[in-house]
Amino acid sequence: AEIKNVSVVAFEGNRSALWPVGINPPFEPKTRFEVLRWDYFTEDQVYSCIDGSPKCELHGIDKLDVADVIETAMGELNKKYKPVLHLKKQQLINGYRRFDPTRGMEYTLDLQLEVVNQKGHSRSITKRVHLVRPLSRIEIIPMPYVTEATRVHIILPVTLQDREHVQQFLEVYATNAFETSENAILTFLFIYDPIEAQQVNQNDIFASVKAQISSYEHRYPTVKIPWISVKSESPSQIKFMDIISKKHPVDTLFFIATVKTSINSEFLNRCRMNSINNWQVFFPIHFQYYNPDIAYHNQPLPNTMDLVKETGHFDRSSFTEACFYNADYMASRTRMSSDVQENEEILENLDIYDMFVKYSGLHVFRAVEPALHHKYSYQPCNPRLSEDIYQSLGSRSQLAMLL
């Protein structure tokens, strides 16, 4: 109603308001490869089948969808023309639908109708109608006020395999945080398995990392980098967070990082703004760089990589990084405790993202984060896993050129 009222005073009048009111404008393709496809259907058959057949029978949820759309169209038409005319559906002549990722499912129907006037005279006409089934109900969500003054406690888990990446992580972090006096505290979490823990006095696997920490503390006298050692046969995010949570006040803002994460103040500010105590937790989707040998095959490597589709992609399969308040973690963890008593394996099978989705009433905010970058590093591929894992090596066209 507000959009209609405001659009009246716009230059184009009500025509400036998009149809349907309050729904996003249609997707605009930039190239011919992005053009959205219309699927043709009748009341009994659809002409785009999963198995590639030219046509197949309309059944299940698709049949219910078509019936619902026709019923809605008839209801709206009768609402518009009553009491002067009454319309009855004779048949659906043509039906078209396409999924628009910015707004929802769009439909165009050519309906053959019987029109009856108030005197009882009738005739058959064809009417074209357009409908949109929105992705969701549009609602304005009031958000609590937050500031960029909150201190971020960055937790960095390190395993035996992660040691070689620590030096590079610290170099980037020192430039972006230590030298700019960023309001953040970096805490290392050293993860030992039981055998490594027994030998810690004779052969500490993290001795070199601890030496690097000491050298950075020496170089930046105002900086302290605390570290915590834990022993576990089966490492999991929730097990380690349980230990860290108990060592910090309830109003602590955590950011769980990885050794491959490049952290800067732009991202830390978004971590502060998108994490709202007792309201919202933030799981950023980092930008994953491709293998430079594939992305820049037979080319000199650039000094800095830009955020473009040739250098990497946003890794939607990764949920390792997270921003949240300790109080929200503790509340969700408490709700989870009864299920853990029945099945302790939950602690190893669930990650923090799953825990917040299942055991909290908070907004779980998931968004691409252009300021959070992941360096490429070699990972041995498990042949049992999906082929999607190869996407971290290079784009489809780069891999094709290499083949």
N, C-alpha and C positions, 0 to 999 in steps of 0.2 A: 504493500500500500504506500509506503514511504517513497519507493522508487517511482511509482506512478505519479505521485504528487509532485515530486521534484522534477521529473522529466517534462511535465507540462510547461515549465518555464525555460526549458532548454531551447536552443536555436531551432532545432528540428521538431520541437514539440514532443508528443508521445512517441513519434517514430524513432527518437534517439534511444528509447528503452528497448533492449534486446528481447526477442521472444524465445522461450517463455521468460517472463519477468523474474529476475533473481537467479537465473541459471547462466552459467558461463557462456561466452560466445563460442560458436563452432570452431573446431580445430582448423587451422589454415596450413595446408601442406606447402613446404618450401621447394620440394622436388617431386618429380612424378612417382618416385618410389614411396612417398609418404601419403599418397592419395588414399583415402579410406574407401573400402569396397562396400557397395550395396549388395545385400543378398536378397534374391527374389524368392517369394513364397506365395502359396495359396492356402486355403483352409485345411488342405489335406497333405500337401507336399512342400518340401523345401528344396531349392536348387543349389545348395552348397552343402555337401556332405563331408563328414569327417574322413570317410574312406576314399574320397576323391570321385565318387560316383556322380554322374550329371544331375540326378535327382533322387530323393529318398523320401520315405513316409515321415510326416510330421508327427512326433509322439513325445510323451513325457513332458518335461518342463517347457520345451519349445511350443508344444501344442497348447499348453495352458497359457503361455505368454501371448500367442496369437489370439486366442479366444478372449483373453482379458483386454487386449488392445482394441479389438473390434467392439466389445461390450462398452468400453470406455468411450470410444468414438460415437457410438449410437446414443449413449447417455448425454454427451455434450451437445450433439446435434439437436436432439429433442429439447434439451434445456434452452437452446438458442432460439428455436423456431416455434415453440409452444406459446400460446394455445392456437395460433393461426394454422400451423401445420403439424401433422403427426407423421413420423418417419419409421418405416419398418425395413429391416435389412432383408434383401433378397439373396445377394451373394457377394463375396469378395472377388472382384475381377483381378486386381493386381495388388500384391503386397511387397514392400521393400523395407529392409531394415539394415542399419549399420551401427556399429559401436564406435562412439566418439569418446576417446579417453578423457577429454576435458569436461564433458557434460553428462554422458550416459548413452542409452540406446535410443536412436532416432527411428521413427517409422513414417512411411508414406503409404496411405491406403487408397485404392480406387474402389469405391463401394457402389454397387447397384442397389438403389433404394426404391421402395414404394412410398410415394408421398400422398397423404390423404388430407384434404382441406376440411374446413368446418362443415361444409355442405355434404361431405361424404364422397366427393369426387376424388378419384385417384389416378395417378399416372406413374410410370417408372422413369427414374432419372439416374445419372451417374454423378457421384460427388467425390472429389479428392480431398483428403484430410491429412494433416501432419500432426504427429504426436512425439513427445519426448518422455522417456522414463528416466528421471534424473538418477545419478549415482547415489545420492543420499539427500535427505532433507537438509535444506540450507538453514543454518542457525548461527547467530553471532554469539560466540562464547566469551563471557567476561573474564579477563585474565588479571590476577593479582599483580600489584606493582613490584618490580624487582629493580635492583641497581647493579652497576658494574663494579661495585666496590668490594664485593665478596671475595674472600681468599679461597683459592682453589687448591685442594690437596690432591696432587697427582700421584697415583699409585702405579708403580711400574713393576709388574711381575717379571722375573728373570729365571729361566731354566738353563741347564747346561748347554742346550743348543743355541740359546739366545746370546751367549757371552760375546761372540764376535761382532754383534751389532751394537753393543753398548757404547763403544767409543764414538761411533758416528751419531748415535742418539744424543750423547752428551755434548758433542760439538755444536749441533744444531740448537739444542736446548739452551746452552750457555749463551749463545749469541742472541737468542730471542727472549730469554728470561733473566739470566743472571746480570747481563750487561745493561738491561733496561729496568732492573729492579722490579720485575713483574711480581704482583701480589699472589704468589703461588709457592707451595712447598712440594718439593719432589721427594718421594719416599720409595726406596727400592725394596722389593719383596723377593728375597732369595729363596728359591724352591729347591730343596734337597730331597733325593729319595733316601730311604733308610740306610743304604750302604754308604752313600756319599756323606750322610750326616755322621755316621760312626767314625769316618776318617777325617773329619773336619780339622782336627788338631795336627794331623800329620800331612794331609794333602787337601787343603781347602780349594774346591773347584772354583770358588768365586774370589780367590785371593787377588787375581789381577784386576777384577772389577772394583774391589774394595780399595786397591791402590789408586785406581783412576779417580774414585770418589774423593780420596784424601788429597790428591793433587789439585782437583777443582776447588776444594774447600780452602786449600792453601793459596790458590790463585785469586779467589774471591773471599776475602776474610769475613765479610758480613753474611756469607751463605753457609747454611748447614744442610747436609743431605743425610737424613736419617735412613737406616735400613733395618729390616726385620727378616729374621731367618725362620723358615717353617720346614717341617719334615712331612712328606706325604707320599704314599705309594700310588695314589690315584688323584692327581691334581684336578681341582675344579674351582671355578670362579667363586661359587658360594662358600666353599670351605675356607678359602683365603679371606674373603670379605668378612666372614664371621670373626676372624682374628683381628683384622684391621678395625672393624666397626667398634669393637670393645675398647680399643686404644684411643678413640677420638670422641669429642663431645657430640651430642645429638644434632647440633646445628652445623656440622661440618659438611662442606660441599666437596664431594669426591669426583675425580675424573680417572677412570680406569684406562690406562694407556697400554701400548705395546712397544717393544724396542724398535719396531720399524716405523713408528709414528713420528712425523715431524710436527712439533708443537710450536705454535706462535701465539702472540697476544690477540690477534683477530679471532682465532678459534676460541681461546680462553674466555673472551668477552661473550661469545655466543653460548658457550657452556654456562656462563653465569646467567644470561638472559633467558635461556630455554629451560633451565632447571628451576622449578618453583616448589618450595617446601610445601608439602601436604597438597600438591596440586598436579605437578608434572615432572616426569623424568625424560632425559634426552639421550637418544641413541643415534649418534651421527653416522652417516654413510661416507666413509673416507674415499678419496681418489687414489686408486691403486695404479702405480706405474707399471707399464709393460716391461718385459725383458728388453733392455736397450739394444742387445745384439740382433733382436728381431725387429723392433720398432725403427731402428736406424741401420738396417742391414746394408753393408757396403757403403756406409756414410760416416763421416766424422761425428762423434758424440758431442752434443751441445753442452756448454757449461751449465746452463740452467734449462730445465724442461718446463714447457708451458702446459697449462691445463687445457689440452685439446684432445680430440678423439684419437689422434695418431699416437699420443704418448701414453694413454692409459684409459681407465674407465672407472665409474663409481661402483664399488664392490658391494652390491646389495646382499650378498651371501654372508657378509661378515657382521657379527654382532658383538665383537670383542670390546670395542670402546664404548664407554657409557659415562654420563654425567647425572648425578643424583645426590640427594641429601641423606645423611646418615639416619635421620629420624624416619624417612620414608623407607629406607632399606630395613630398619629394625621392625617397623610395623608390618611390612610384607613378610619378613622372615618369621615373625611371631605367628601370623596366620597360616604359614606353611608348616609349622612345627608338628601339628597333629598328623599330617600326611607323612612326615618324615619318620615319626614313631612307627607307623605301619610299614613303611618301606624306605630304608635308609639309602637305597640306591638313587633316590630322587636327587640327593645332594650332588651326585656325580653326573646324572643324566641331564638335569636342568641347568641352564645358564641364567645369568642375572636378568636378561631380557625376558625369558620365559617366566621367571619368578614374578616380575612386575606385572606381566600380562595376566597371569593366572591368579595371583594372590593379592593384588592391590586394586583399589578403585581409582587409581591415578590416571591422568592422560599419559600415554606412552608415546612420546613424540619421536618420530623417525623421519629424518630428512637428509638429503644429500648435503655434504659439508665441503665447499670448495677450498676452505682454508686448511683442511686436514689431509695431508698427503702421506702415502705409504711407499717407501722405497721397494723396488723389486728385489727379491732374494730367491735363490733356487729352493724349490720344494720337491722332494721325490713324490711322484704321483702313484697313488694306489690304483691298480688296474680295475678294481671293483667299483670305484667311484664313477660318478657321471662325467661325461666328456666336457661338461660345462667348466670343469676345473682348469681346462687348458686356456680359458679366456684370459687368465692372468698373464699368459705368455705374450700375446699380441692380438691385434684385431683380426677378424676373419680374413680380410683382404691381405694383411701382412703375412699371415700363416699360409694363405693360398700362394702368394708370390714366392715364399720360401720353398714350398713344395715344388 
